[in-house]
Amino acid sequence: MAFREPPAVMQISEAGHWSLGPDRIGPWPWVCELCLVWGDRRRRVVVRHSSVGLDSLVLVCESRPGGCDEAPEAPLQLRPNDLPPQQQRWAIPAPAACTVTAMGQRVPAGSSEAVALHWQPEPGVSLQLWRRYSEHGLLLEP
């Protein structure tokens, strides 16, 4: 991506991780993207919520040209864990080695919502990024 200036709603960490999505959410559909960076490698997830729950989850495994970052074999059949339906966690196996936490079902008005990406690019290294919204649907600081 190339920006003259990053969008105001883009949250960027000192390590170069970033998330992008709306500055406020409500009962309508919304989409967010989270990206973790480790050297020349990245893991990005695009999460699309409908007005009732999770619509789609797309994982992108990237590396610079010449890099050797393998993607998992497709298609992946992911099953959420046993968390309450409002918050589900999907584990994507190696070589992607990611976990995505998202709202499986939209929560009632007055509840907070969040999406997270967790990646272990190598043993002993654990990266995590959250994009959170308050009970009023306003974007919270990372």
C-alpha positions in Angstrom: 0.0 0.0 0.0 1.1 3.5 -0.6 -0.4 6.5 1.1 0.6 10.2 0.9 -0.6 10.2 4.5 -2.1 7.1 6.3 -5.9 7.4 6.8 -6.9 8.7 10.2 -8.6 5.4 11.0 -5.5 3.4 10.3 -3.8 2.2 13.6 -0.1 1.8 13.2 2.2 0.4 15.9 5.9 1.2 16.3 6.8 -2.3 15.0 5.0 -1.6 11.8 1.9 -3.7 12.5 -1.4 -2.0 11.4 -5.1 -2.2 11.2 -7.6 -0.5 9.0 -11.4 -0.3 9.3 -14.2 2.1 10.1 -13.9 4.7 12.9 -17.3 3.5 14.2 -19.5 0.5 13.8 -23.2 -0.2 14.4 -25.8 -2.7 13.4 -24.7 -2.5 9.8 -22.1 -4.6 7.9 -18.4 -3.6 8.4 -15.0 -4.7 7.2 -11.6 -4.5 8.8 -8.0 -5.5 7.9 -5.2 -6.4 10.3 -1.5 -6.8 9.3 1.4 -8.2 11.3 5.0 -7.7 10.1 8.1 -9.9 10.8 11.1 -8.9 8.8 10.2 -9.4 5.1 7.1 -11.4 5.9 3.5 -10.3 6.6 0.2 -11.9 7.7 -2.9 -10.0 6.8 -6.4 -10.9 7.6 -9.5 -9.2 6.1 -12.6 -9.8 8.2 -16.1 -9.0 6.8 -19.0 -8.8 9.2 -22.6 -8.8 8.1 -25.4 -7.3 10.2 -25.8 -10.7 11.9 -22.4 -12.2 12.1 -19.1 -13.2 10.4 -19.5 -13.1 6.6 -15.9 -14.0 5.5 -12.4 -14.2 6.7 -9.5 -14.0 4.2 -5.9 -14.7 5.2 -3.1 -13.4 3.1 0.5 -14.7 3.5 3.1 -12.4 2.0 6.8 -12.0 1.6 9.1 -9.8 -0.4 10.1 -11.1 -3.9 12.5 -14.0 -3.5 11.2 -14.8 -0.1 10.1 -18.3 0.7 6.8 -17.9 2.7 4.6 -20.8 2.0 0.8 -20.5 2.2 -1.3 -23.3 3.7 -2.8 -25.8 1.3 -6.2 -24.7 0.1 -9.0 -24.9 0.7 -8.8 -24.7 4.5 -11.8 -26.0 6.4 -11.6 -24.1 9.6 -13.8 -24.8 12.6 -14.2 -22.2 15.4 -13.3 -23.2 19.0 -15.7 -23.5 21.8 -15.8 -19.9 22.8 -19.3 -18.2 23.0 -20.7 -17.5 19.5 -20.1 -13.8 19.9 -16.3 -14.4 20.0 -14.8 -17.2 18.0 -11.2 -18.2 17.4 -9.9 -19.9 14.2 -6.5 -21.5 14.2 -4.8 -21.6 10.8 -2.2 -24.4 10.7 1.5 -24.1 9.8 3.1 -22.9 7.7 0.7 -19.8 8.2 0.7 -20.4 11.9 -2.0 -17.8 12.7 -5.0 -17.4 14.9 -7.8 -15.1 14.1 -10.3 -14.0 16.8 -13.5 -12.4 15.5 -17.2 -12.0 16.3 -18.9 -15.2 15.1 -22.3 -13.5 15.8 -22.9 -9.8 16.2 -23.4 -8.7 19.7 -26.4 -6.8 21.0 -26.3 -3.0 21.0 -24.3 -1.7 23.9 -21.6 -4.4 23.8 -18.0 -4.0 22.6 -16.6 -5.8 19.5 -13.1 -6.8 18.6 -11.0 -8.6 15.9 -7.5 -9.9 16.6 -4.7 -11.5 14.6 -2.0 -13.6 16.3 1.0 -15.0 14.5 4.0 -17.0 15.5 6.5 -16.4 12.7 9.2 -18.5 14.4 9.6 -20.4 17.7 9.7 -18.0 20.6 8.2 -15.1 18.7 4.6 -14.2 19.2 3.0 -11.2 17.5 -0.6 -10.0 18.2 -2.8 -7.1 17.0 -6.3 -6.1 18.1 -8.8 -3.7 16.6 -11.4 -2.9 19.3 -14.7 -1.0 19.4 -16.4 0.3 22.5 -19.9 -0.5 23.6 -21.0 2.7 21.7 -19.3 1.4 18.5 -16.4 3.9 18.6 -12.9 2.8 17.6 -10.6 2.4 20.7 -6.9 3.1 20.8 -4.7 0.0 20.3 
